Amino acid sequence: MSVGTEKQKLVLVTGGAGFVGSHLCERLVDEGYVVISLDNYFTGTPDNHIEGVVYRTGHTKDIEALVPETPDLVFHLGEYARTEKSFEDVELVWDLNKSGTFAVLEFCRRKDCKVVYAGSSTKFADQGEGRDQSPYAWTKATNTELVQNYADWFGLKYAITYFYNVYGPREMSGPYGTLVRIFTELHRNGQPLTITAPGTQTRNFTHVEDIVNGLILVGEKGQGDGYGIGADVSHSVLEVAHMFGGEHIMMPERKGNRLTSGVDNVRTKALGWQPKHALTAWVSKVKEEIGEVKHAQKRVQVFSTTFYPHAGAAEHALCDLIRAMPNVHFDVITTKFSRDTMGDDCDIKNVSLYRVGYGHKLDKYLLPFMGAKVARKLQGEHDYMFRWALFASYGALAALFARNTKNLPLLITLADQKLGNIRWYIRLILKAVLGKADQVYATDTREAQKAITLSRRTTLIRSIGSGDAFANQVRFAYSNFLLKRVKEKQRP
């Protein structure tokens, strides 16, 4: 069904159900535009729907079929938008940011409508080296070149904007969350703020209302490249943590974590734009709304079928992570597995090891029952931030059997498990296991997608429970250690 009238301008917003997109749709409706949103709901949500907007569900690759109308203006925000996680999602990044954006540009060329492309400020980070530091940054940077080329080749009307670390209402948490929201959720639950080393990296945090004000102006008046929409003041990650107060934990460095950012908003200001919000005021407001918080016990419960000395890349990576987080205690529930482990303990100070069984490989079949009993006892003695199962196997079953009324979030990491190779009856068990998890992580994108297929209830986007923000940050660090261990294992 076509929408729009001759009197009202028709605007298409890709990613209109997302964080920034929903605020943009809201403003456009308020200003009298007819608005269509095209979103595949990868990170968007129906909770962000705005009354008066026409919503179409689908991939931007299918924009021609999904949007038969001819818009006056297209705001293209519907792309993959996380730097460090893009290493895990490289196929998805290409699909959304290259294939999808090509289709949007072809749509705008054929419809002869102006496009406002939401570029990424990562392009300018670290003296320009940031553009190649991650799959996300590279696809966004090269897309700005593609937009400019379309203008040269076909006369496309365009403007390119660059966002700088957006925060505000409807900001996402979870694996695709942004820093301010992650810190907000950690603070809300009394958990330590996780800072990726070195912590001195700076960002120009910009309120979403300022972003939308800039987008509207650029849509109406902007032509060409270089419209940075970012606050004039920058803050280091450590400074933001101090705004929230409380304890923080320094996490290991991660690939793609740029150290510097410099805002260039001269062209946007020339259109009449000025930032009106300050991060300090927002954090103060958030803290006031949250009120007094009870500090959580820094403890994690881990389930693993085997552990030192019977360990592979996944277990070694876990040890690497534990050593890197000396202020967090890990209770590891595992099996005795063989008689040569009967007296062994772990030499890592912040680990308590609980072995079950009788010193035989068949101990793994006892883990779901004996391990769950141990876990329930420990849950009565300690308040855990989250539970974690290495592999979707007997340890994961133990974690499920140990569930209690506290509703601790459960993270399952698949490591190098190949879900496509498992037998049909095991797949049935995994379907039940993964379906009960709050978050599933796989080192391989295809395996991650198979995990979703195994259970529709499982999502890689959001997790529930009070410990999700902390679990996500721990999982990010673990994935880097795991990839290093896997590479070492593959060396001849």
N, C-alpha and C positions, 0 to 999 in steps of 0.2 A: 504494500500500500504506500503510495507516494504521499509526502507531506510538504507543507510550505504554501505560501500564497505570494502573489505578486508584490504585496506591500511589505512583507517581512523578509529579511535576509535569512537564508538557510545556511546553517553552519554544521559541519560534520566534525565530531571529536572522536578520534580513535583512542581507545583506552579511557573512555568516558566514565567507566565505573570504578576507576582506580582512585588513588589518593589525590593527585593533582587534577586529573581529568574530571572528577566529580565536582570539585570546587569551581573549575572552569565552566562546566555545564550549568552550575547553579547561577553563576554571575551572568552568563549569556542569556539564560531564561529571564532573569531579573531585568535585563536591559532590552528585552523585547525580541530577541532572536528566536527563530525556530531552530531547534537543536536535535540532531541525531547523534546517538552514541553507537559506536561499533567497538565491541569488546569481546575477547574470547574468555574472559574471567579467569585468566591464569593467576593474576594477582588482584584483579578487580573483584568486587563483591556486590550482590544485589542490595546489601545494606547501605550502599552508597548511592542508590538510585534517587534521582531528583524529580519531583513532580513536574510534569510538563515536557520532559525529555522523552524522545522516541528511542527505545533501546533495541538494537539489533545484536544478536549473538553470533559470533563467528570470527574466523581468522582474517587478518588484513589481506592475506593472499587471495581471499574470495570477495574482496571489496566490490568488484564490478557487479557480481550477482546479488550481493546483500544490500547495496545502495544504488538503486536505479535512478534516484534523483540526481540533479546537477547542483551541488552546493555552490554558494558564493565564496566560501572559505572553508579550508580544511586545516584543523589543528591536529598534527600527527604526533600523539603522545604514546601510542600503543606499541611500545617495544619492551624488550627485556631490559631491566634497569638495575642490576646489581654487579658491582665490580668484582669483588673477591670470589663470590659464588659462581661467577661465569666460567671459571676454570672447570667446575664440575658439570656445567650445563652447556658445554660448547655447541653441541648439536642444536639445542633449543635456541641458543643465542643466534646462531646463523639463521635458523628458520624464522624467528620473529624479526630480527633486525636487518637481515639482508633480503630474504625472499619476500617477507611481508612489506618492507619499505619499498622495494622495487615495484610491487603491485600498486602501492599507494601513489607513487610518482607517475606510473602509467595511467592510473585513474585520473589524476589531476591534469596530466597532459591531454588526455582525450576529452575531458570535461571542460578544459580551459578555465580552471579555477585556481586561485592562489592557495599555496600550502605554507603553513607555518610549521617548520620542523623543530622539534625539541631536541637539540643537540646536547652533548654532555661536556661539562667543564673539565672532565678528566683529560680532555684533549690538550689543555694548557698546563697541566700539573707538572711539577718537577722540570721546569724550564722546557716544556714541550715533549719530554720523554714519556709523559704519562699516556700519550695516545697509543703506545704499543705495549703497555704494561699488563694488559689483560684482554681476553677476547671481547668483553663488553666495550672497553675503551676504544679498541681498534675498530670494531664495527660501527660505533657511533661516529668516530672521527672520519672514517672513509665514507659514511653515509652523507656527511656534510659536503664532501667533495662531489658525491653523486648528485646531490640536489643542485649544486652550482653548475655541474656539467649539463644537467637537464635544462637549466636556464640558458646556457650557451648553445646547446644543440637544438632545443625545441622552443625556446622563448617562454619557458615556464615562469610564472609569477611566484616569487617565494620570499620568505624571510627565515633566518635561522636564529634561534634563541639558544642560550646556554644556562641551565639551571645550576644553582650552587646549594647543595645540601639542604633540601627542603624539609621543614618540620611544621607541625600544626595539627589541627583536628583531623581525624581519620587516618593519621599516619600509621603505617603498617608495623606490626611486630613479627615474630616468627623468623624463619630462615631468610626471608626476603625483607626483613625489617630494616629500618634506618636508625642511626645512632641515637638520636634524641628519644625515640620511642623505646628502643632497647633499654636505655638508661632509666627511662620512666618506669618500665615494667620491673626492672631489677630493684629500683628504689621502692616501688609499691609493695614488693614482696620481702623487703628487708634483706635482699641478697647483695653480695658485693658487686660493684660495677666492674665489668670486664673490659680492660683497656688493651688493645692490640699494641704491642711494643713498636716504637719506643714511647708513644704517648704524646710526643712533642709535635706530631703531624697536625697541621692547621687546616681549618675549614671555614668557609664563609657561610655560616648557617643562615638560611633565609626562610621567613615565614611564608606559608602557602598563599596567604592573601596578597603578599607582595609579588609573588610569582605570577598569580593570576592577573593582577593589575598590569604587570609588564606584558603578559601574553596578549591581553586585550588591546593594549596600545600598539604593540607590534603588528597584531592582526589588522588593525585599522590603518596604521601609518607606515609600518616598517617595510623596507625593501632591501634585500640583500643579506649579507652575512654580518655576524659580529654583535648581536644583541644579547649581551650578558645580563642576566637577571640575578643579581646576588647582592647580599648585604655588604656594606663598606667595611664592617668590622669583622675580623677573623678571630677565631678562638682555637687553641690547641685542644685535643681530646682530653688531656689532663685537666685543663681549665674547666671544661664542661663537667667533668666528673666532680670537681670541687664545688661547682654550682649546686649539684645535687647533695653533696656531703656524704658522710658515711665512709665505709671501707671500700677500697677498690683492689682488684687483682690484675697484675700485669700478665697478659697472655702472650704466647710466642708470636713472633712476626709472621705475617702472611703475605703470600704473593699478591701483587696488584694493589697493595696498600700504599698509596702515594703519600709523600711526606709534606709537600707544600701545595698551596693553592693560592692563586692570585686572581682577584676578580677584575674584569674589565667591563664595566657597565656604562661607559661613556655614551655610546650610541643610544642605549635605552633611556638614559637620563635626558638626552637631547629631545626625546619625544615627550618629555614631561614627567617621566617616572621618577619616584623617590621611594626608598624603603621606609616603611613606617613602623616596623616592629623590631624589637630587640630580643635576642635569645635569653638574656638574663631575666627579663620580665616574664617570658613564657615559662621558664623553669620555676620561677617563684610562684606563679599561678598554679602550675601543676602540683608542686609540693604542698601548697595550701589546700588544694582540693583533695589530695591524698590524705593529708593529716599525719598523725603520729603513726609510725610503722614499728613493727616488732622484728628485730634482727633475726634472720634465719641462721640455723646451724649449718656451717659450711661442710656438708657431708653428702656423698653420692653413693648409691648402692649399685653395684655392678654384678652382672651374671655372665659367667663364661664357662663353657664346657671344660676347657683345660686352661692351665695357667703355668707359670714357671715351675719346673724346667721344660715342660712339654708345651712349647709355644711356637706360634708362627708369626707372620708379619703383623696380624691384627693384635695379638697379645703383646708383642714387643712395642708396637705403637702406643698401646695403652700405658705401658710402663714409662715410655718417653713422656707422655702427657702428664702422668702422675708426678714424675720428677720435676716437670716444668711448673707445677702448681702446688708448691709445698704447703700453702695455707689452706688447702682443701683436703679433707680426709676421704679416702675411698675404701669402702667395705666390699671386698671382692668375694663372691660366693661361687665356688667352683668344685671340681671333683678331685679325689685323690688319684684316680686314673690308673696309677701303677704303684707298685710297692716301693719304688725308689723315690717317691714323693712323700711317703708317709710322714717323715720327720722334717721335711723341708718347709721353710718359712720364706717370706719375702723380705729382702734387705732394704726395701724402700720405707722410710720412716712414716710416711703418711698413708700407709696401706695396712688394713687389717684383713687377714686372709682366713676364709672359712671353707675348709674342705669337707666334702661329704662323700660317703661310699666306703669301699673296703679295699681299695688299692687295685682295681681291675678296670679294664676298658669298658666293661659293662656298667660302670658307675654312672655313665652318662644317662642311662635309662632311669636311674634313681634321682638324678638331679632335679627334675620337675617337682618331685614330691619332698625329698629330704631338703633340697635347697630352698624350696618355698617355706618350709617350716622354720628354717634358720632365718630367712628373710623377714618373716612375720614377727619373729621374736625381736630382731634388730629394729624393726619399725616401731615396736612398742617402746624401745629404749632411746631411739634417736628420731629427730625430724630431718628427713632427707629433702634435698632440693629436687632431685629427680632420680628415676631408675633407668638403668642402661643395660641392654643385652647385646653382647658381641655375637653377631650372627643370629639369623632367624632359626634357632635350633632348640636344643634341650634347655639351654639357659633362658631363652625367651619364654619357654613354657613355664619355667620356674618363676619368672617375673610375673607372668599372668596369674598363676596360681596363688601368688603372694599378694595380690591386690587387696587393699584395705579401703576403709571409708575415707581416707585422706586424699584419695584420687591423685596420687603422685603421677606426673607425666612419665610415659615410657618411651624411651628412644631405642630403636633397633638399628644397628649398623650391619650392613650386609658384607662389608669389606670386599673380598674377591669371590664371594659366592656367585655361582652361575645358575640363576633360577631356571633358565631354559633347559638345563641338563638334568634336572631332578626328576624322579619318578612320579607318576600321577598321584599315588596315594600320599606321597610326601607333600605334593602341591596342595592337596586338600588341607593338610595340617597347617601349612604355611599360610594358606588363605585365611584360616581362623586366627593364626598368630598375628599376621600383619594387620588384619582388620581390627585388632584390639590395640594396636600401637598408636601413640599420639604423633609420632614422627618416624619415618624410615629414611635411612641414608644409604646410598650405594655409591661407591667410587666411580662406577661406570654409568653414564647417562642411560644407556639401554637397559641395564639391569634395574635402574631406578624406575623406568617406565614399566617394566615387567612387574615390579613390586606393586605399582598402582593397579595394574591389570588384575593381579591376584586378589586384590580387595579394593573395591571402590571407596570404602570408608577411609582408607589410608591416603594421606595427602602429604606431599613434600613441601607444601606451602605454609600451612599453619599447624600448630600443635596447641593442645589445651592444657589447662592446669597451671598452677602457680609457678612452676619451675621452667616453663618453656623457654624464656629468654636466656636464662643461664645455660640450659641444655644446648641451645643453638650455638652459643659462643664456644662451649666446650667441644661440641662436635666439629666446628670449623677448625679448631686447633688440632683435634685428633686426626682429621682428614689429611692435613699436611704431614703429620708424622707418619701416617699410614702409607701415603704415596712414596715417601722417602724409603720406608722399609720394603715396600714392594719392589722398588727400583733396585735396591741392594740385593734382593732375592733373585732378581732376573739377570744380574751381572754374571758373566761367565767366570 
